[in-house]
Amino acid sequence: MKNKIIIQRLKESENQLEKIVTESLKLTKNKTQSEFYKLWKDHDNNQYIENMFNDLKTNIDTYWLNDKYNKDITKSFNMLYFEHSGLYGGEFDTFGIDFNYNKSESPVFETMDDRLNYLENISCLPGCEIPLLYDLTREIQGKEDDFDDWDDLMDIYNLFETTALIESHKTFSRAENEKLFSKLNFRKPFYLAVGEHDAGAPKLIYVIE
């Protein structure tokens, strides 16, 4: 039930952001804004989710379960935080967290949340590339001033990010189904959250119950 609510809210946000962008385009007819909307519109969701899953699987085996990088694989924890670098970042760094939370409802994270106790063993290990944000990062550099104003650029960014969160949710769902996290000593409910570096509180994206 929690995951159904999460994906529903993400899709509602995506629809609202697309409406904002298309309404703006009707007024501005800005060529660069139109190009990025088309880039978003034409991307292959299923292929990007496939890419994210395969990259995540490789990195779990190569880094998370490798005692060269993870000094305490048996450490118990109940949260993974995937962090990206915003407009100029197209991949997740991953942090293991012991989240001090025991309520039944889904948590809402806070900025500088003192309930989050970062572990040393899964700390800034590679999570996976985020293909859609990578597309944005690759194409946006040098074109920032080609938008009519900063708000139009940020609306495009927010649209790309929200869709990337939806694709992350679906990637995590597949990861659960294929037991990618099974060799980690995680406790349920196991929370998977995503956030932008130094940009406020993380967002809950998936829960393994």
Residue pairs with C-beta under 8 A, 6 or more apart in sequence:
2 106
2 207
2 209
3 169
3 173
3 206
3 207
5 106
6 106
6 169
6 204
6 205
6 206
6 207
7 166
7 169
10 162
10 165
10 166
10 169
10 205
11 166
13 162
14 159
14 162
14 163
14 166
17 155
17 158
17 159
17 162
18 159
20 155
20 159
21 33
21 37
21 155
21 156
21 159
22 37
24 33
24 152
24 155
25 33
25 34
25 37
28 148
28 152
30 146
30 147
30 148
30 152
31 146
32 143
32 146
32 147
33 147
33 148
33 152
33 156
35 139
36 136
36 139
36 140
36 156
36 160
37 156
37 159
39 135
39 136
39 139
40 132
40 156
40 159
40 160
40 163
43 131
43 132
43 135
45 163
45 167
47 131
48 131
48 132
48 167
49 167
49 170
49 171
49 174
51 129
51 131
52 128
52 129
52 130
52 131
52 167
52 168
52 171
53 128
53 171
53 174
53 175
55 128
55 129
56 127
56 128
56 171
56 175
56 180
57 175
57 180
59 94
59 125
59 126
59 127
59 128
60 180
60 181
63 69
63 70
63 125
63 126
64 70
64 94
64 122
64 125
64 184
65 73
65 183
65 184
67 73
69 125
70 121
70 122
70 125
71 120
71 121
72 119
72 120
72 121
73 121
73 183
73 184
73 185
74 185
75 96
75 119
75 121
75 185
76 98
76 185
76 186
76 187
77 96
77 97
77 98
77 99
77 119
77 122
77 184
77 185
77 186
77 187
78 97
78 98
78 99
78 101
78 186
78 187
78 188
78 189
78 190
78 191
79 96
79 97
79 98
79 99
79 116
79 190
79 191
79 192
79 193
80 94
80 95
80 96
80 97
80 122
80 190
80 191
80 192
80 193
81 94
81 95
81 97
81 116
81 193
81 194
81 195
81 202
82 92
82 93
82 94
82 127
82 168
82 192
82 193
82 194
82 195
82 205
83 92
83 93
83 94
83 95
83 194
83 195
83 196
83 197
83 202
84 90
84 91
84 92
84 93
84 130
84 133
84 194
84 195
84 196
84 197
85 196
85 197
86 157
86 161
86 196
86 197
86 199
87 136
87 137
87 140
87 157
88 137
88 140
88 141
89 130
89 133
89 137
89 196
89 197
90 129
90 130
90 131
90 133
90 134
90 135
90 136
90 137
90 138
91 126
91 127
91 128
91 129
91 130
91 134
92 126
92 127
92 128
92 129
92 130
92 168
92 194
93 124
93 125
93 126
93 127
94 122
94 124
94 125
94 126
94 127
95 118
95 119
95 122
95 123
95 124
96 118
96 119
96 121
96 122
96 123
97 116
97 117
97 118
97 119
98 117
98 119
99 107
99 115
99 116
99 117
99 191
100 115
100 116
100 117
101 107
101 115
101 191
106 204
106 207
107 191
107 204
108 201
108 204
109 116
109 193
109 195
109 201
109 202
109 203
109 204
110 201
111 200
111 201
113 201
113 202
128 171
130 164
130 167
130 168
131 167
132 160
132 163
132 164
132 167
133 160
133 161
133 164
135 160
136 156
136 157
136 160
140 153
144 153
147 153
147 156
161 196
165 194
165 203
165 205
168 194
168 205
168 206
169 205
169 206
172 192
172 205
172 206
173 206
175 181
176 206
176 208
181 190
181 208
186 208
188 208
188 209
189 207
189 208
189 209
190 207
190 208
190 209
191 204
191 206
191 207
192 204
192 205
192 206
192 207
192 208
193 202
193 203
193 204
193 205
194 202
194 203
194 205
195 201
195 202
195 203
